Amino acid sequence: MAGLGTPELLIILVVVLLVFGVGRVSKLGSELGKGVSSFRKGLREGQNELNKEGQENDEAGDSK
């Protein structure tokens, strides 16, 4: 991970907390989690659409 060890990551975390504050970092983490969740849901829905279209194409090909 780019040569970053535990001490370096802890120092970065402390600096981020000092600059932004606990409340803002917490809110940012929450929003980031919601965004990732929404992105994954979209990927799943897109994959389901592709699978559904593939099955419809297979069924249409079998009936010929």
Buried (B, 14 or more C-beta within 10 A) or exposed (E): EEEEEEEEEEEEEEEEEEEEEEEEBEEEEEEEEEEEEEEEEEEEEEEEEEEEEEEEEEEEEEEE
